[in-house]
Amino acid sequence: MYNSIQHFNEFGVRKIEKKVKTFVREGKDLADLVLGIKEDLFELGRNILVEILEEMDEHLRKSGLRKNNWEIVRKDETGILTTFGTIRYNRTYFKPKAGGKRKYLVD
């Protein structure tokens, strides 16, 4: 999550500042400004969600408790539709050592 926020601070804030300057200088429509800022903030939201889900998955992969009960089968990409828009992220497919159904534990 921190990488997404740091990236936004470096690049996203500049994009918003540029949109605000264009709005003031050229007298653009307020609706255009709102939509532009909204898209930048939604992009931040999507990036944060992807980073959180992938960090959780990585934590599960490394977890000693998980290693006692679950084996890694493979890693897959998936997508979810959120309020921020569609996100795509990688998650790990696990199978229980004692038998049972395979699962994506991050879900």
DSSP file (Angstrom, degrees, kcal/mol; ACC not computed):
  #  RESIDUE AA STRUCTURE BP1 BP2  ACC     N-H-->O    O-->H-N    N-H-->O    O-->H-N    TCO  KAPPA ALPHA  PHI   PSI    X-CA   Y-CA   Z-CA
    1    1 A M     >        0   0    0      0, 0.0     4,-2.0     0, 0.0     5,-0.2   0.000 360.0 360.0 360.0 -37.2    0.0    0.0    0.0
    2    2 A Y  H  >  +     0   0    0      1,-0.2     4,-2.6     2,-0.2     5,-0.2   0.846 360.0  55.3 -67.4 -33.0    2.8    2.3    0.8
    3    3 A N  H  > S+     0   0    0      2,-0.2     4,-2.6     1,-0.2    -1,-0.2   0.908 108.2  49.1 -64.9 -40.6    4.4    2.0   -2.6
    4    4 A S  H  > S+     0   0    0      2,-0.2     4,-2.3     1,-0.2    -2,-0.2   0.910 113.4  46.1 -64.2 -42.7    1.1    3.0   -4.3
    5    5 A I  H  X S+     0   0    0     -4,-2.0     4,-2.5     2,-0.2    -2,-0.2   0.914 112.9  49.4 -67.8 -42.5    0.8    6.1   -2.0
    6    6 A Q  H  X S+     0   0    0     -4,-2.6     4,-1.9     2,-0.2    -2,-0.2   0.923 111.6  49.2 -62.3 -43.6    4.4    7.0   -2.5
    7    7 A H  H  X>S+     0   0    0     -4,-2.6     4,-2.8     1,-0.2     5,-0.7   0.908 111.0  50.3 -61.3 -41.6    4.0    6.7   -6.3
    8    8 A F  I  <>S+     0   0    0     -4,-2.3     5,-2.4     1,-0.2     4,-0.4   0.907 108.2  52.8 -63.8 -41.3    0.8    8.8   -6.1
    9    9 A N  I  <5S+     0   0    0     -4,-2.5    -1,-0.2     1,-0.2    -2,-0.2   0.870 115.5  41.6 -60.9 -36.1    2.7   11.5   -4.1
   10   10 A E  I  <5S+     0   0    0     -4,-1.9    -2,-0.2    -5,-0.2    -1,-0.2   0.882 138.0   5.4 -79.0 -39.4    5.4   11.6   -6.7
   11   11 A F  I  X5S+     0   0    0     -4,-2.8     4,-1.8    -5,-0.2    -3,-0.2   0.782 122.7  56.6-117.8 -41.3    3.3   11.5   -9.9
   12   12 A G  I  ><S+     0   0    0     -5,-0.7     4,-2.2    -4,-0.4    -3,-0.2   0.888 105.4  52.9 -65.6 -40.4   -0.5   11.6   -9.1
   13   13 A V  H  ><S+     0   0    0     -5,-2.4     4,-2.8     1,-0.2    -1,-0.2   0.900 108.1  52.1 -63.2 -39.3   -0.3   14.9   -7.2
   14   14 A R  H  > S+     0   0    0     -6,-0.3     4,-2.5     2,-0.2    -1,-0.2   0.901 107.8  51.8 -62.2 -40.6    1.5   16.5  -10.2
   15   15 A K  H  X S+     0   0    0     -4,-1.8     4,-2.0     2,-0.2    -2,-0.2   0.915 111.9  46.0 -63.0 -41.9   -1.2   15.3  -12.5
   16   16 A I  H  X S+     0   0    0     -4,-2.2     4,-2.5     2,-0.2    -2,-0.2   0.923 111.2  52.0 -67.0 -43.6   -3.9   16.8  -10.3
   17   17 A E  H  X S+     0   0    0     -4,-2.8     4,-2.6     1,-0.2    -2,-0.2   0.906 109.2  50.9 -58.5 -41.6   -2.0   20.0  -10.0
   18   18 A K  H  X S+     0   0    0     -4,-2.5     4,-2.4     1,-0.2    -1,-0.2   0.905 110.0  49.5 -62.9 -41.4   -1.7   20.2  -13.7
   19   19 A K  H  X S+     0   0    0     -4,-2.0     4,-2.3     2,-0.2    -2,-0.2   0.894 111.4  48.9 -65.1 -39.4   -5.5   19.7  -14.1
   20   20 A V  H  X S+     0   0    0     -4,-2.5     4,-2.5     2,-0.2     5,-0.2   0.923 111.3  49.4 -66.0 -44.0   -6.2   22.4  -11.6
   21   21 A K  H  X S+     0   0    0     -4,-2.6     4,-3.1     1,-0.2     5,-0.3   0.912 112.0  48.5 -61.5 -42.9   -3.9   24.9  -13.3
   22   22 A T  H  X S+     0   0    0     -4,-2.4     4,-2.6     2,-0.2     6,-0.5   0.909 110.8  51.7 -62.8 -41.8   -5.5   24.1  -16.7
   23   23 A F  H  X>S+     0   0    0     -4,-2.3     4,-0.9     2,-0.2     5,-0.8   0.931 116.5  39.0 -59.1 -47.7   -8.9   24.6  -15.1
   24   24 A V  H  <5S+     0   0    0     -4,-2.5    -2,-0.2     3,-0.2    -1,-0.2   0.935 120.5  43.9 -70.5 -46.9   -8.0   28.0  -13.6
   25   25 A R  H  <5S+     0   0    0     -4,-3.1    -2,-0.2    -5,-0.2    -3,-0.2   0.893 125.5  30.2 -68.1 -42.1   -5.9   29.2  -16.6
   26   26 A E  H  <5S-     0   0    0     -4,-2.6    -1,-0.2    -5,-0.3    -2,-0.2   0.447 101.4-122.4-101.9  -0.7   -8.2   28.1  -19.4
   27   27 A G  T  <5 -     0   0    0     -4,-0.9    -3,-0.2    -5,-0.2    -4,-0.2   0.885  45.0-176.3  62.6  38.4  -11.5   28.4  -17.5
   28   28 A K      < -     0   0    0     -5,-0.8     2,-0.2    -6,-0.5    -1,-0.1  -0.102  34.9 -81.6 -62.9 166.3  -12.4   24.8  -18.2
   29   29 A D    >>  -     0   0    0      1,-0.1     4,-1.5     4,-0.0     3,-0.5  -0.479  31.0-132.0 -70.6 137.5  -15.7   23.3  -17.1
   30   30 A L  H 3> S+     0   0    0      1,-0.2     4,-2.7     2,-0.2     5,-0.2   0.849 106.7  60.8 -59.1 -36.3  -15.9   22.2  -13.5
   31   31 A A  H 3> S+     0   0    0      1,-0.2     4,-2.5     2,-0.2    -1,-0.2   0.882 102.2  51.8 -60.7 -38.5  -17.3   18.9  -14.5
   32   32 A D  H <> S+     0   0    0     -3,-0.5     4,-2.3     2,-0.2    -1,-0.2   0.902 110.4  48.7 -64.3 -40.5  -14.1   18.1  -16.5
   33   33 A L  H  X S+     0   0    0     -4,-1.5     4,-2.6     2,-0.2     5,-0.3   0.935 111.8  48.6 -63.8 -46.5  -12.0   18.9  -13.4
   34   34 A V  H  X S+     0   0    0     -4,-2.7     4,-2.7     1,-0.2    -2,-0.2   0.931 113.2  46.9 -60.2 -47.2  -14.1   16.7  -11.2
   35   35 A L  H  X S+     0   0    0     -4,-2.5     4,-2.2     2,-0.2    -1,-0.2   0.890 112.6  50.1 -64.2 -39.3  -14.0   13.8  -13.6
   36   36 A G  H  X S+     0   0    0     -4,-2.3     4,-1.8     2,-0.2    -2,-0.2   0.928 114.0  43.6 -64.9 -45.5  -10.2   14.2  -14.1
   37   37 A I  H  X S+     0   0    0     -4,-2.6     4,-2.5     1,-0.2     5,-0.2   0.900 111.8  55.2 -66.5 -40.1   -9.5   14.3  -10.4
   38   38 A K  H  X S+     0   0    0     -4,-2.7     4,-2.7    -5,-0.3     5,-0.2   0.924 107.3  49.1 -58.6 -45.6  -11.9   11.4   -9.8
   39   39 A E  H  X S+     0   0    0     -4,-2.2     4,-2.2     1,-0.2    -1,-0.2   0.897 110.7  50.2 -64.1 -40.2  -10.1    9.2  -12.3
   40   40 A D  H  X S+     0   0    0     -4,-1.8     4,-1.8     2,-0.2    -1,-0.2   0.911 113.9  45.2 -63.3 -41.7   -6.7   10.0  -10.7
   41   41 A L  H  X S+     0   0    0     -4,-2.5     4,-2.3     2,-0.2    -2,-0.2   0.867 111.4  52.2 -71.2 -36.4   -8.1    9.1   -7.2
   42   42 A F  H  X S+     0   0    0     -4,-2.7     4,-2.7    -5,-0.2    -1,-0.2   0.881 107.2  53.4 -65.6 -37.3   -9.8    5.9   -8.5
   43   43 A E  H  X S+     0   0    0     -4,-2.2     4,-2.5     2,-0.2    -2,-0.2   0.920 108.3  50.0 -62.0 -43.0   -6.5    4.9  -10.0
   44   44 A L  H  X S+     0   0    0     -4,-1.8     4,-2.5     2,-0.2    -2,-0.2   0.930 110.4  50.5 -59.1 -45.6   -4.9    5.4   -6.6
   45   45 A G  H  X S+     0   0    0     -4,-2.3     4,-2.3     1,-0.2    -2,-0.2   0.908 110.6  48.4 -59.6 -44.0   -7.6    3.3   -5.1
   46   46 A R  H  X S+     0   0    0     -4,-2.7     4,-2.4     1,-0.2    -1,-0.2   0.922 111.8  49.4 -62.9 -43.8   -7.2    0.5   -7.6
   47   47 A N  H  X S+     0   0    0     -4,-2.5     4,-2.4     1,-0.2    -2,-0.2   0.899 110.6  50.1 -63.5 -40.9   -3.4    0.5   -7.1
   48   48 A I  H  X S+     0   0    0     -4,-2.5     4,-2.7     2,-0.2    -1,-0.2   0.928 110.6  49.8 -63.1 -45.0   -3.8    0.3   -3.3
   49   49 A L  H  X S+     0   0    0     -4,-2.3     4,-2.6     2,-0.2     5,-0.2   0.919 111.6  47.8 -60.7 -45.0   -6.2   -2.6   -3.5
   50   50 A V  H  X S+     0   0    0     -4,-2.4     4,-2.5     1,-0.2     5,-0.2   0.933 113.0  48.7 -61.4 -45.8   -3.9   -4.6   -5.8
   51   51 A E  H  X S+     0   0    0     -4,-2.4     4,-2.2    -5,-0.2    -2,-0.2   0.912 112.4  47.9 -63.0 -43.0   -0.9   -3.9   -3.5
   52   52 A I  H  X S+     0   0    0     -4,-2.7     4,-2.6     2,-0.2    -2,-0.2   0.945 113.4  47.0 -62.8 -48.8   -2.8   -5.0   -0.4
   53   53 A L  H  X S+     0   0    0     -4,-2.6     4,-2.2     1,-0.2    -2,-0.2   0.898 114.5  46.5 -62.4 -41.0   -4.2   -8.2   -1.9
   54   54 A E  H  X S+     0   0    0     -4,-2.5     4,-2.2    -5,-0.2    -1,-0.2   0.854 111.9  51.0 -71.8 -33.5   -0.8   -9.2   -3.3
   55   55 A E  H  X S+     0   0    0     -4,-2.2     4,-2.3    -5,-0.2    -2,-0.2   0.900 110.6  49.5 -67.6 -40.4    0.9   -8.4    0.0
   56   56 A M  H  X S+     0   0    0     -4,-2.6     4,-2.1     2,-0.2    -2,-0.2   0.918 111.1  49.7 -62.4 -42.6   -1.6  -10.5    1.8
   57   57 A D  H  X S+     0   0    0     -4,-2.2     4,-2.2     1,-0.2    -2,-0.2   0.912 110.3  49.9 -62.5 -42.9   -1.1  -13.4   -0.6
   58   58 A E  H  X S+     0   0    0     -4,-2.2     4,-1.8     1,-0.2    -1,-0.2   0.889 108.1  53.6 -63.7 -39.4    2.7  -13.1   -0.2
   59   59 A H  H  X S+     0   0    0     -4,-2.3     4,-1.2     1,-0.2    -1,-0.2   0.913 109.5  48.7 -60.6 -43.0    2.2  -13.2    3.6
   60   60 A L  H  < S+     0   0    0     -4,-2.1     3,-0.3     1,-0.2    -2,-0.2   0.897 108.1  54.3 -63.6 -40.7    0.2  -16.4    3.2
   61   61 A R  H  < S+     0   0    0     -4,-2.2    -1,-0.2     1,-0.2    -2,-0.2   0.873 115.9  38.5 -60.8 -37.3    2.9  -17.9    1.0
   62   62 A K  H  < S+     0   0    0     -4,-1.8    -1,-0.2    -5,-0.1    -2,-0.2   0.598  88.9 119.1 -89.9 -12.7    5.6  -17.3    3.6
   63   63 A S     X  -     0   0    0     -4,-1.2     4,-2.0    -3,-0.3     5,-0.1  -0.302  54.9-151.3 -63.6 129.9    3.5  -18.1    6.7
   64   64 A G  H  > S+     0   0    0      2,-0.2     4,-1.3     1,-0.2    -1,-0.1   0.875  99.2  54.2 -65.6 -38.5    4.7  -21.0    8.8
   65   65 A L  H  > S+     0   0    0      1,-0.2     4,-0.9     2,-0.2     3,-0.3   0.912 109.0  48.1 -61.8 -43.3    1.2  -21.8    9.9
   66   66 A R  H >> S+     0   0    0      1,-0.2     4,-3.6     2,-0.2     3,-0.9   0.907 106.6  57.3 -63.0 -41.5    0.1  -22.0    6.3
   67   67 A K  H 3< S+     0   0    0     -4,-2.0    -1,-0.2     1,-0.3    -2,-0.2   0.786 102.8  55.5 -62.9 -27.5    3.1  -24.3    5.5
   68   68 A N  H 3< S+     0   0    0     -4,-1.3    -1,-0.3    -3,-0.3    -2,-0.2   0.796 125.1  19.7 -72.0 -27.9    1.9  -26.7    8.2
   69   69 A N  H << S+     0   0    0     -3,-0.9    28,-2.8    -4,-0.9    29,-0.5   0.656 119.6  47.2-118.4 -22.0   -1.6  -27.1    6.6
   70   70 A W  E  <  -A   96   0A   0     -4,-3.6     2,-0.4    26,-0.3    -1,-0.2  -0.956  57.0-151.9-132.6 144.5   -1.5  -26.0    3.0
   71   71 A E  E     -A   95   0A   0     24,-3.1    24,-2.5    -2,-0.4     2,-0.4  -0.879  28.4-112.9-110.6 146.4    0.7  -26.6   -0.1
   72   72 A I  E     +A   94   0A   0     -2,-0.4    22,-0.2    22,-0.2     3,-0.1  -0.630  32.5 175.0 -77.9 131.5    1.2  -24.2   -2.9
   73   73 A V  E     -     0   0A   0     20,-3.3     2,-0.3     1,-0.4    21,-0.2   0.833  58.1 -47.4 -99.0 -54.0   -0.3  -25.4   -6.2
   74   74 A R  E     -A   93   0A   0     19,-1.2    19,-3.5     2,-0.0     2,-0.4  -0.969  47.7-105.4-168.7 174.3    0.3  -22.4   -8.5
   75   75 A K  E     -A   92   0A   0     -2,-0.3     2,-0.3    17,-0.3    17,-0.2  -0.970  36.7-177.1-117.9 133.6   -0.1  -18.7   -8.9
   76   76 A D  E     -A   91   0A   0     15,-3.1    15,-3.0    -2,-0.4     2,-0.4  -0.889  24.2-124.4-128.5 156.6   -2.9  -17.2  -11.1
   77   77 A E  E     +A   90   0A   0     -2,-0.3     2,-0.3    13,-0.2    13,-0.2  -0.813  35.2 170.6 -96.4 143.3   -4.0  -13.8  -12.2
   78   78 A T  E     -A   89   0A   0     11,-2.7    11,-2.2    -2,-0.4     2,-0.3  -0.895  20.3-138.0-141.8 172.6   -7.6  -12.8  -11.5
   79   79 A G  E     -A   88   0A   0     -2,-0.3     2,-0.4     9,-0.2     9,-0.2  -0.976   9.2-167.6-136.4 151.3   -9.8   -9.7  -11.7
   80   80 A I  E     -A   87   0A   0      7,-2.2     7,-2.8    -2,-0.3     2,-0.6  -0.998  21.9-130.5-136.4 139.0  -12.5   -8.1   -9.6
   81   81 A L  E     +A   86   0A   0     -2,-0.4     5,-0.2     5,-0.2     2,-0.2  -0.823  38.3 171.6 -88.5 121.3  -14.9   -5.3  -10.4
   82   82 A T  E >   -A   85   0A   0      3,-1.7     3,-1.3    -2,-0.6   -36,-0.0  -0.661  51.9 -95.2-119.6 176.5  -14.8   -2.7   -7.6
   83   83 A T  T 3  S+     0   0    0      1,-0.3     3,-0.1    -2,-0.2   -41,-0.0   0.803 127.9  53.6 -60.9 -29.2  -16.2    0.7   -7.0
   84   84 A F  T 3  S-     0   0    0      1,-0.4    -1,-0.3   -39,-0.1     2,-0.2   0.574 125.3 -96.8 -80.5 -10.0  -12.9    2.1   -8.3
   85   85 A G  E <   -A   82   0A   0     -3,-1.3    -3,-1.7   -39,-0.0    -1,-0.4  -0.700  66.0 -26.5 118.1-175.5  -13.1    0.0  -11.5
   86   86 A T  E     -A   81   0A   0     -2,-0.2     2,-0.4    -5,-0.2    -5,-0.2  -0.528  57.4-165.2 -76.4 134.5  -11.7   -3.4  -12.4
   87   87 A I  E     -A   80   0A   0     -7,-2.8    -7,-2.2    -2,-0.3     2,-0.4  -0.916   5.6-156.1-116.6 149.2   -8.5   -4.5  -10.7
   88   88 A R  E     +A   79   0A   0     -2,-0.4     2,-0.3    -9,-0.2    -9,-0.2  -0.988  23.9 158.4-123.1 132.6   -6.2   -7.4  -11.8
   89   89 A Y  E     -A   78   0A   0    -11,-2.2   -11,-2.7    -2,-0.4     2,-0.4  -0.958  37.7-108.8-149.2 165.5   -3.9   -9.1   -9.3
   90   90 A N  E     +A   77   0A   0     -2,-0.3     2,-0.3   -13,-0.2   -13,-0.2  -0.799  34.7 176.0-100.1 139.4   -2.0  -12.3   -8.7
   91   91 A R  E     -A   76   0A   0    -15,-3.0   -15,-3.1    -2,-0.4     2,-0.4  -0.957  26.6-115.9-140.6 158.4   -3.1  -14.8   -6.1
   92   92 A T  E     -A   75   0A   0     -2,-0.3     2,-0.5   -17,-0.2    13,-0.5  -0.777  16.0-141.9-101.9 138.2   -1.9  -18.3   -5.0
   93   93 A Y  E     -A   74   0A   0    -19,-3.5   -20,-3.3    -2,-0.4   -19,-1.2  -0.864  25.7-170.8 -97.5 126.4   -3.9  -21.5   -5.3
   94   94 A F  E     -AB  72 103A   0      9,-3.3     9,-2.2    -2,-0.5   -22,-0.2  -0.812  15.5-153.9-118.0 155.5   -3.4  -23.8   -2.3
   95   95 A K  E     -A   71   0A   0    -24,-2.5   -24,-3.1    -2,-0.3     7,-0.2  -0.992  28.6-113.4-125.9 140.8   -4.4  -27.4   -1.5
   96   96 A P  E >   -A   70   0A   0      0, 0.0     3,-1.0     0, 0.0   -26,-0.3  -0.459  13.8-140.0 -71.2 141.3   -4.8  -28.7    2.0
   97   97 A K  T 3  S+     0   0    0    -28,-2.8   -27,-0.1     1,-0.2     3,-0.1   0.804 102.5  52.7 -69.1 -29.1   -2.3  -31.3    3.1
   98   98 A A  T 3  S-     0   0    0    -29,-0.5    -1,-0.2     1,-0.3   -28,-0.1   0.317 121.2 -99.2 -90.1   9.0   -5.0  -33.3    4.9
   99   99 A G  S <  S+     0   0    0     -3,-1.0    -1,-0.3     1,-0.1     2,-0.3  -0.097  72.0 105.1  91.1 163.5   -7.3  -33.4    1.9
  100  100 A G  S    S-     0   0    0     -3,-0.1     2,-0.2    -4,-0.1    -1,-0.1  -0.792  71.0 -19.9 121.7-166.9  -10.3  -31.3    1.0
  101  101 A K        -     0   0    0     -2,-0.3     2,-0.2    -6,-0.1    -2,-0.0  -0.516  58.6-122.2 -82.6 142.4  -11.0  -28.5   -1.4
  102  102 A R        -     0   0    0     -2,-0.2     2,-0.3    -7,-0.2    -7,-0.2  -0.509  38.9-176.2 -75.5 150.2   -8.3  -26.4   -2.9
  103  103 A K  B     -B   94   0A   0     -9,-2.2    -9,-3.3    -2,-0.2     2,-0.9  -0.978  40.4-122.9-147.8 157.0   -8.6  -22.6   -2.3
  104  104 A Y    >   -     0   0    0     -2,-0.3     3,-1.5   -11,-0.2   -11,-0.2  -0.908  32.8-163.5 -93.6 101.6   -7.3  -19.2   -3.0
  105  105 A L  T 3  S+     0   0    0     -2,-0.9    -1,-0.1   -13,-0.5   -12,-0.1   0.785  81.6  65.0 -65.4 -28.1   -6.7  -18.3    0.7
  106  106 A V  T 3         0   0    0    -14,-0.4    -1,-0.3     1,-0.3   -49,-0.1   0.774 360.0 360.0 -65.4 -23.3   -6.4  -14.6    0.0
  107  107 A D    <         0   0    0     -3,-1.5    -1,-0.3     0, 0.0    -2,-0.2   0.485 360.0 360.0 -73.4 360.0  -10.0  -14.6   -1.0
